[in-house]
Amino acid sequence: MPNLPLTKRPNVAKIKHPDSGTIFYSDPSLKTDPDAKGIRLAVGARQKVWWVARRIDGKVKQIRLGEWPTLPDVYAARDIAKEKMAAVATHTDVASTGIRTLNDALESHIAKSSASAGTIQSYRDQVRINLHALFALPLEDVTLDHLERALRPFRDKHGKPTATQKHLDQIIRMSFKRAAILRRIPNVADGLDKVQYKPKTNKVSFANDRWIALELIHEKQSQNQIIGAAWELMLFTGLRAGNVIALRWDDIDLVSGKLHVARLKNGSVGDFPLADRVVALLDALPRISDWVFPQHDAAKHIYHPDRLESDDAFLRPHDCRRLFTTAARRLRLPAYIIDQLRGDVEKGVQGIYDQGSMTHQDANAIAKQIEVECGSVPKLRVVS
């Protein structure tokens, strides 16, 4: 192996590229420097690359440090070597963690995540469509400027973040956080400007004190029986839209008046009593599919419903959950009963032992209160 002075940039610049093959150079003046031990400059036909070879845990490991002139001399290579060898020794390097890129970090996050399959797929789709180049870069090469440039196209014409930018920002932050933990590297995403989120309102937009939820739902039922019934089920059970639209007939027991949810938002399984009007609603639906609320082709369930609107009011899917909760509280039902009916994790030690105190009477009482709040006890408008 040829020996040459590598401590100054001009000396390294003078080394000529061979016509073929690779020649490794070392600097004998650094033999007494333990941090520079094993550092070599590999000179090929087009590139000059710094490498270090060390014996760790009984095995010789060769690690690429970087190219010249990015690393202009052996001292710059030595600084990188110290960082990378420390990572190897603590098993926080690429080989030990499997985290070379942000995409690797995202997949590592997904592997330990309890997010739904739909949420996980949305992460991957957003990266594939909007962040592919960024997430393919080696982590060491990713700068704050890379992150800012990746997010910049997703601002609106006034320079404000769109919903897509907020989602991408979230994916970048959680991926870099995972990478920083496993690789023990700086979290570059911490330098991103905080996205200004609009505060969400929990208020239901009705023109007066009377709830017009049933009017809006029945109007929808007159247009589409299946979607309208899904809305009514949301209102009279307080279940989230994602749980309602994914119901199968196997989840419904009309004889005992119960509904089963295989996976709630908190990861638990739920069995819920149904009010009499909900049992009648479901019993009147046509069974053309395994899905309770199928699309026209019956092979898939309906999509997440949009909000219902009138001239001066609207009803969002989650508003049904708010109205259900409000009706239960106006009845002065115990908080633990409301938690159980909503599928929430109960707060308190007794919740660990309670095997389910909610009853059909509770469901019927809330249904009646909702009807009172809406100003009528309407006849079911389902097509027989």
C-alpha positions in Angstrom: 0.0 0.0 0.0 1.6 3.3 -1.1 2.3 5.9 1.7 1.7 9.6 1.0 1.1 12.7 3.1 -2.7 13.0 3.4 -2.9 15.8 6.0 -3.4 18.6 3.5 -5.9 19.1 0.8 -3.4 20.0 -2.0 -1.5 16.8 -1.4 -4.6 14.7 -1.7 -5.6 16.7 -4.8 -2.4 15.8 -6.5 -3.0 12.1 -6.3 -3.8 10.9 -9.8 -6.6 8.6 -10.7 -5.5 5.2 -12.2 -6.8 4.1 -15.5 -8.4 1.1 -13.9 -8.7 -0.6 -10.5 -8.3 1.0 -7.1 -5.2 2.1 -5.2 -5.3 2.5 -1.4 -3.1 5.2 0.2 -2.2 5.7 3.9 -0.3 8.4 5.8 2.6 6.9 7.9 2.8 10.2 10.0 -0.5 9.2 11.7 0.6 5.9 13.1 0.7 7.4 16.6 -2.8 8.9 16.4 -5.2 6.2 17.6 -8.2 8.0 16.1 -6.6 7.8 12.7 -5.8 4.2 12.9 -6.9 2.2 9.8 -7.9 5.2 7.7 -7.2 4.7 4.0 -7.8 6.8 0.8 -9.1 4.6 -2.0 -8.4 6.2 -5.4 -10.2 4.8 -8.3 -10.6 5.8 -11.9 -13.2 8.5 -11.0 -13.4 8.9 -7.2 -11.3 9.3 -4.1 -13.0 7.7 -1.1 -12.0 7.6 2.5 -12.3 4.3 4.4 -11.5 3.0 7.9 -10.8 -0.6 8.9 -11.0 -1.6 12.6 -11.3 -4.8 14.5 -14.5 -4.7 16.6 -15.8 -7.7 18.6 -13.3 -9.9 17.0 -14.2 -9.0 13.5 -12.6 -6.5 11.0 -15.1 -3.9 9.9 -14.6 -1.6 7.0 -16.7 1.5 6.9 -17.0 4.1 4.2 -16.4 7.6 5.6 -17.0 9.8 2.6 -15.7 11.2 -0.7 -12.9 13.7 -1.4 -13.2 16.7 -1.6 -16.2 16.7 0.8 -13.7 15.3 3.2 -10.6 17.3 2.1 -7.9 15.6 4.2 -7.2 12.8 6.6 -8.1 14.9 9.6 -11.7 15.4 8.3 -11.9 11.7 7.6 -10.6 11.0 11.2 -13.5 13.1 12.7 -16.1 11.1 10.8 -14.3 7.8 11.6 -14.6 8.6 15.4 -18.3 9.1 15.0 -18.9 6.0 12.9 -16.8 3.7 15.0 -18.5 4.9 18.1 -21.8 4.0 16.4 -20.6 0.6 15.6 -19.4 0.0 19.1 -22.8 1.0 20.5 -24.7 -0.8 17.8 -26.3 2.4 16.6 -24.8 2.2 13.1 -26.6 1.3 9.9 -25.7 -2.4 9.9 -26.9 -2.9 13.5 -30.1 -0.9 13.3 -31.1 -1.3 9.6 -31.8 2.4 9.5 -30.0 3.9 6.5 -32.8 6.2 5.2 -35.9 8.0 6.4 -37.9 5.3 4.7 -36.2 2.7 6.9 -37.0 4.7 9.9 -40.7 5.0 8.9 -40.9 1.2 8.4 -39.3 0.7 11.8 -41.9 3.1 13.3 -44.7 1.2 11.6 -43.4 -2.1 12.9 -44.0 -1.0 16.5 -47.1 1.1 15.8 -50.7 0.1 16.7 -52.1 2.3 13.9 -54.8 0.9 11.7 -54.0 -0.7 8.3 -55.6 2.3 6.6 -53.4 4.8 8.5 -50.3 2.8 7.8 -51.1 2.6 4.1 -51.7 6.4 4.0 -48.2 7.0 5.4 -46.7 4.8 2.7 -48.8 6.4 -0.1 -47.8 9.9 1.0 -44.1 9.0 1.0 -44.4 7.2 -2.4 -46.2 10.1 -4.0 -44.8 13.2 -2.4 -41.6 12.3 -0.4 -40.0 9.5 -2.4 -36.7 11.3 -3.2 -36.3 12.7 0.4 -37.0 9.4 2.1 -34.4 7.6 -0.2 -31.5 9.8 0.9 -28.9 8.5 3.4 -29.7 10.0 6.7 -26.3 11.6 7.0 -27.0 13.6 3.8 -30.4 14.9 4.9 -30.4 18.6 5.9 -33.0 21.0 7.2 -33.1 22.6 3.7 -34.0 19.2 2.3 -37.0 18.9 4.6 -38.2 22.5 4.0 -37.9 22.1 0.2 -39.9 18.9 0.4 -42.8 20.6 2.3 -42.8 24.0 0.5 -44.8 22.9 -2.6 -47.7 22.0 -0.3 -48.5 25.5 1.0 -51.6 27.3 -0.4 -51.4 30.5 -2.4 -51.2 32.6 0.8 -48.3 30.6 2.1 -50.3 28.7 4.7 -49.9 25.0 5.3 -52.5 22.8 3.6 -53.9 19.6 5.1 -51.4 17.6 2.9 -48.4 19.6 4.2 -49.5 18.9 7.8 -49.7 15.2 7.1 -46.3 15.2 5.4 -44.9 17.2 8.3 -46.2 14.6 10.7 -44.7 11.7 8.7 -41.3 13.4 8.5 -41.2 14.3 12.2 -42.1 10.8 13.4 -39.7 9.1 11.0 -36.8 11.4 12.0 -37.6 10.9 15.7 -37.4 7.1 15.2 -34.1 7.5 13.4 -32.7 9.8 16.0 -33.6 7.3 18.8 -32.1 4.2 17.0 -29.1 5.8 15.4 -28.4 8.4 18.1 -28.1 11.1 15.5 -29.4 14.7 15.7 -33.1 15.1 14.9 -32.9 17.5 12.0 -36.7 17.7 11.8 -36.7 19.5 15.2 -35.6 22.6 13.1 -38.8 22.7 11.1 -41.2 25.5 11.8 -44.0 24.5 13.9 -47.1 23.9 11.8 -49.9 26.2 12.9 -52.9 24.1 13.4 -56.4 25.5 13.4 -58.1 24.8 16.7 -61.0 22.3 16.1 -64.4 23.2 17.5 -66.5 20.7 19.3 -69.6 22.7 18.7 -72.3 21.3 16.5 -73.5 23.9 14.0 -77.3 24.2 14.4 -79.3 27.4 13.9 -81.1 27.1 17.2 -81.2 25.1 20.4 -83.2 22.3 18.8 -81.1 19.6 17.3 -81.9 19.1 13.6 -79.8 16.0 13.3 -82.7 13.7 12.6 -84.0 16.0 9.9 -80.7 16.0 8.1 -80.4 12.2 8.5 -83.9 11.5 7.3 -83.3 13.7 4.3 -80.3 11.6 3.5 -82.2 8.4 4.0 -84.8 9.5 1.4 -81.9 9.8 -1.1 -79.8 6.8 0.0 -81.2 4.3 2.5 -77.9 2.6 3.2 -75.9 5.8 3.9 -78.8 7.4 5.8 -79.0 4.3 8.0 -75.3 4.5 8.8 -75.8 8.1 9.9 -78.6 7.1 12.2 -76.6 4.3 13.7 -73.8 6.7 14.4 -76.2 9.1 16.1 -77.9 6.4 18.3 -74.8 4.5 19.3 -72.1 7.2 19.5 -69.7 4.9 17.5 -67.1 6.4 15.3 -67.8 6.5 11.6 -64.8 4.1 10.8 -66.3 1.5 13.1 -69.8 1.9 11.7 -69.0 1.7 8.0 -66.9 -1.5 8.5 -69.6 -3.5 10.3 -70.5 -6.9 9.0 -73.7 -8.7 9.6 -71.8 -11.2 11.7 -71.2 -8.3 14.1 -74.9 -7.7 14.6 -77.1 -9.8 16.9 -80.7 -8.6 16.4 -82.2 -11.2 18.7 -80.2 -10.0 21.7 -79.9 -6.5 20.4 -76.2 -6.2 20.5 -73.4 -4.9 18.2 -69.8 -6.1 18.2 -66.8 -4.0 17.2 -63.6 -6.0 16.6 -61.2 -3.1 17.1 -62.0 0.3 18.6 -59.7 3.3 18.3 -58.0 2.4 21.6 -57.3 -1.1 20.3 -59.9 -2.9 22.4 -62.9 -5.1 21.5 -66.4 -3.7 22.2 -69.9 -5.2 22.6 -72.6 -2.7 22.8 -76.4 -2.8 23.6 -78.6 -1.4 20.9 -81.7 0.7 21.4 -85.0 -0.7 20.1 -85.2 1.8 17.3 -81.7 0.8 16.1 -82.6 -2.9 16.1 -85.6 -2.0 14.0 -83.5 0.2 11.7 -81.0 -2.6 11.1 -83.7 -5.3 10.7 -85.3 -3.3 7.9 -82.0 -3.0 5.9 -81.6 -5.3 2.8 -78.9 -8.0 3.1 -77.2 -8.0 -0.2 -73.6 -8.3 1.2 -71.6 -9.4 4.2 -71.3 -5.7 4.9 -74.1 -4.0 6.8 -73.5 -0.8 4.7 -72.3 -2.0 1.3 -71.6 0.0 -1.9 -73.7 -0.6 -5.0 -71.5 -3.5 -6.1 -71.8 -5.0 -2.6 -68.1 -6.1 -2.6 -67.0 -3.2 -0.4 -68.4 -1.1 2.4 -69.4 2.5 1.9 -66.8 5.3 2.2 -66.4 7.5 5.2 -69.5 9.7 5.1 -69.3 13.5 4.3 -71.1 16.0 6.4 -74.8 16.6 6.0 -75.8 20.2 5.3 -78.8 22.4 5.2 -79.0 26.2 4.4 -78.0 27.2 8.0 -76.6 24.1 9.6 -74.4 21.0 9.1 -73.8 17.7 10.8 -70.4 16.0 10.7 -69.9 12.3 11.5 -68.2 13.0 14.8 -71.0 15.4 15.7 -73.2 12.3 16.2 -70.8 11.1 18.8 -71.0 14.6 20.5 -74.8 14.6 20.5 -75.0 11.0 21.8 -72.7 12.0 24.7 -74.7 15.2 25.4 -77.9 13.3 25.5 -76.4 10.8 28.0 -75.1 13.6 30.2 -78.4 15.4 30.2 -79.9 12.1 31.5 -77.3 12.3 34.3 -76.0 8.9 33.5 -72.9 7.9 35.4 -69.6 8.7 33.6 -68.5 5.1 33.6 -71.7 4.1 31.7 -71.1 6.8 29.1 -67.5 5.7 28.8 -68.6 2.1 28.2 -71.3 3.1 25.7 -68.8 5.2 23.8 -66.1 2.5 23.8 -63.7 4.7 25.8 -61.2 3.5 28.3 -62.7 4.1 31.7 -60.8 6.4 34.1 -60.5 4.8 37.5 -59.5 1.5 39.2 -63.1 0.1 39.1 -63.1 0.2 35.3 -60.5 -2.6 35.4 -62.9 -4.9 37.2 -66.2 -3.9 35.7 -67.3 -6.5 33.1 -69.8 -4.2 31.5 -72.5 -2.2 33.3 -74.3 -0.6 30.4 -77.7 -2.0 29.5 -80.4 -1.9 26.8 -82.3 0.5 29.2 -79.4 2.9 29.0 -79.3 2.7 25.2 -83.1 3.2 25.0 -83.0 6.1 27.4 -80.4 7.9 25.4 -82.3 7.3 22.2 -85.4 8.8 23.7 -83.5 11.8 24.9 -82.1 12.4 21.4 -85.6 12.2 20.0 -86.7 14.8 22.6 -83.7 17.1 21.8 -84.7 16.8 18.1 -88.2 17.9 18.9 -90.0 14.8 17.7 -90.3 11.0 17.8 -90.0 10.4 14.1 -91.2 7.3 12.3 -88.3 5.3 10.8 -87.9 6.2 7.1 -86.4 3.1 5.7 -87.4 1.3 2.5 -89.0 -2.1 3.1 
